[in-house]
């Protein structure tokens, strides 16, 4: 993972500004990146007014945002400044909700190595690839509140010469 990306992702102001501009729902829900390296990302979402549901727990969409961010930030990091560029897209998401999230839910994805290998394959072959990665959310007692399997599509953006 590119050091410059890690610097951007871990800079409190720059990351919050990015989220406000590109992910406003996550920003206002309180989703925050807590940790990232080339292998693992940890993202939290609080239980508060903006992220609540009528059943006195965190709204499933807010849990989904945190889970997706824990996988997506790794994908972004492994595609940052690649030449040719690699586009990313979520093509499938599966969630299992096991317990009410009534406090801070912490989502962890530790599959950065698999993402890096898939990006490398995409760049080597020039063909689109996809990969399903897992994010697990726990509460303050380390009880699992939700599990997600998120499928990412990777596509190399090879620009054909102008004479084609």
N, C-alpha and C positions, 0 to 999 in steps of 0.2 A: 504494500500500500504506500502511496506517495506521501512523503513527510509533509508536504505543503497542504495536502488534503487533511491530514490529521491536525495540523495547526489551525486550519479553518474550522473544522468540525468541533474542536475543543475550545475555541475562542468564544467566551460567553456572549459577547455582543454580536459578533458576526453570525453565529449560529442562530441566535434569537431573531436577528434581522432577516436572515434567510427564511426562517420559518414563518415570520409575519408576512413576508412577500410571497413565498411559494406554497406554504402550507398553513394558511390562516386558521383553519379549523383545529389543527393540532396545536397551534400557538395559543389560541383562546381556551382550549381544553386543558392546557398546562402540560402537554407532552414535552418531555425534556430528555435530551441525550445526556446520560450520566457518565458513560465510559465507552471508549472505542480504541481498538488496536486492529491489527490485520486479521485477527482470528475471531474477535468477539465484540459485540456491541450490547450495551445495556441502556434501556430506555424506560422512563417512568411516566405514569399518568396518575394524577391525584383524583380522589373522590371529592368533588366540590360542586358548587351550583351549576357551572357550565357543563360539567361532564356527568351529571346525575341523570337517573331515569326515575319514573314514578314508583319503582319497587325498592327505592332506597339503596341503590348500588350504582356502580359506574356503568354508564351506558355502553352497550356492546360495541358501538361504532368507535368510541373513544379507546376501548381496549384494542380494537382492530388497528386503529391508527398507531398506537404504541408498538404493537407487534410488527406491523408492516415497516415502521421506521427502523426497528432493530435489525431487520434484514436488509432493508433498502439502503441504509447508510453504509453497510458493508459493501453492497453492490456498487454504490456510487464511488466509494473509496477505491475499489479495485478497477474501476473503469476511468478514473480521473486522469486526465492528460494522456490517455492512450491514443496512439496513432496507428491506424485510423480510429476515429471515435467509435464508441460502442453505445448504442441506444438501449435503454432498459424499459421494461413494461411488465407490470403485474398481469398475469394471464389467468390466475386462479388463486382463490383463497378459501381455506377451510378452517373453521374455528370450532373448538369444543369448549364450552363454558362449564366449569366444574364446581365453582363456588362463587357466591356473591363477592364482588370486589367492593369493600366498604372503606378502604383507605388507599394508600399509595399502592398501585400495582406496578411491579418491576418485571419488565420483559427482557429476556436474554436470548440472543442468537449467537451461537458459538461455531458457526459453520463457514467462517471466512475463508478457510483453506479450500473448501469445495467451490465457493464462489470464484476464487482466484483461478482455480483450474478450469472452470467453465468459461471464464473470460479469455483465458489463454487459448482454449480450444476455438472459441469464436474468432479470435484474431488470426490463429494459424490457418483455419480452414476457410474463413470468410463466410461460413454458413451460419444461419441462426441456430441458437441452442436454447434450451430451457433447463431450469433446475428448480426443484422444490426444496426449500429450506424450512427449518423449524424454529419457532420462537415460543418460549414458555414464560408465562406470567405468574408471578407468585405474590402473595401478600406479605405483611410484616412478620408473619409466623412461618414463612417459607412454605405455606400451603399453596398448591397450584390452583389458581383461579381460572386460567384459560390456557389453551394450547392452540397454536396456529401452524398450519402448513401453507406456505406462500410460494407460489410458482412464479419465477422470474424468467422472462424471455430476454435474451441478449442477441443483438444484431449489429454486425459490423457495418459502419457507414462508409463503405468504400465509394468514393466519388469517381465515376468513369471520366476518362479524358473528354475534353470538349469536342473532339472530332468524331465521337461515336454517334 
